[in-house]
Amino acid sequence: MRRNQERLEPSMRRLLALVCAIVGVDTVFFSALTPLLPHYAAAAGLSKAAAGLLIAAYPAGTLLGSLPSGALVARFGGRVVAVLGLALMGAATLAFGWSTAPALLDAARLVQGIGGACTWTAGLSWLATAAPPARRGELLGTALAAAVVGALFGPVVGAVAGAVGTGPAFSAAAVADAFLIAVAFTVPSPRPQAPQPLRAALPALRDRQVVTGSWLMALAGLAFGTIDVLAPLRLSRLDVTGTVIAATFLCAALVESGLSPLAGRLSDRFGPGRPLTIALIAGACCAVALPLLGSAPWLIAVLVAGTPFFGALFAPASALVASGAHDLGLNQGIAFALSNLTWAAGQSVAAAASGALAQATSDLVPYALLTAACVGTLSVLRAGQGRS
C-alpha cells in the first residue's frame, strides 16, 4: 500500500519541527562526551573502568527516568514532560561543563540522562499520538533522523569544548534548551484522552511487535555503549588526536543520518525484516573487525562505515513499538517509556561492563559478546519470519 502523501497540517508540521529539535539537542549533549573522554580521563584521573562508568551514567539516568516519564506523559501530556526534561538537561549540562570531580561528573551525566528520558518519551509519544496513522512511521523516522543530525554536531561541540574549555562551550550549548522550552509553549499539546497507569503496559510485554522493537532498541544501546567507551580510548592509544576522534564520530553520524531514513522507508515498503537483516549483518561484521585492527586509519574507516548500521536499527524498532501500542490501545508515552528503558539498560550495562571487562581481559571479549548478540537476534528474527 502506498503511503499517504497528503500535506501535513501546519500544527503538525510545527510539532514535527519541535520534536526534531528536542531529540536533536538531546543527542548533541549525549554524543559530545565521546571526543572529550580522553580529556576527562586525564583531567579527572579516570581509569578505563571509571571512564566506562562516566559513559554509563547518562543511559543509567535514562533507565531511572524512563518509566516515571511515561507515567507523567500519560497524566500531564507531552508538553509538560518535555519542558521538565529540557530544564533538567540544561541545568545538568552547565554543571558538567564546569566540573572535573569524578563524582560530580557522574552525577551531572545521570541527571542529563533523566532529562533525556523525559524529552524522548514526551517528544516521540507526542508525535506518535498526533501523527496521522498512515504516516506515523514516516514521521517517527524523520524525528530519529534529526536525532542523528544532533549526533553529528555532538562531536563538534566536544571538539570545540576541548579547544575553548568545557565550561564556556557547554554553557553556550545549554542556551538551546531555554529556547526550546519557550517554543514548546507555542505548539498545541492535546492531553491524553484516557490517562493510564503503568500496569497498562503489562499486555505489551507479551506483544510481539513491542517486545521485538524494545529488544532492538536494547541491542543498539549495547552496541553504542561498547563502542563509545572502547573506540575513543583505542584511538587515543594509537596517538589519534581529540580532533580526529571527533571527526571520526562526526563522519559516522553523517553516514547514519542517511541510513536511518532509508531504513525507515525500506521498513514501510517491505516490512522491517529486510532493513533489520542488513543492519545486523553489517553490525556483526563491524564488531568482529574493531578489536582486530591495529592501524588507526583502518580503525577509523571501520568506525565510519560500520557503526551507523547499529543506528539503523532505531527507525524500524520505533515503528514496531508505536504500531504495537496502537493495536493494544496503550498510551504512546508508556510504550516509548518501555523502549527507552530497554535502550538505556543496554547502553548503561554495556558502557560500564565493556570498560571493566576490557580492562580485565582485552577489547576482544566485549566485542565478541556484541557479535554474538547480533547473530543471535538475526537468527531469532529469521526463524520468526519463517513461522509467519
ABEGO torsion letter per residue (X at the ends): XBBBABBBBAAAAAAAAAAAAAAAAAAAAAAAAAAAAAAAAAAAGBBAAAAAAAAAAAAAAAAAAAAAAAAAAAAAEAAAAAAAAAAAAAAAAAAAAABABAAAAAAAAAAAAAAAAAAAAAAAAAAAAABBAAAAAAAAAAAAAAAAAAAAAAAAAAAAAAAAEAAAAAAAAAAAAAAAAAAAAABBBBBBABBBBAAAAAAAAABAAAAAAAAAAAAAAAAAAAAAAAAAAAAAAAGBBAAAAAAAAAAAAAAAAAAAAAAAAAAAAAEAAAAAAAAAAAAAAAAAAAAABABAAAAAAAAAAAAAAAAAAAAAAAAAAAAAAAAAGBBAAAAAAAAAAAAAAAAAAAAAAAAAAAAABBAAAAAAAAAAAAAAAAAAAAAAAAAX
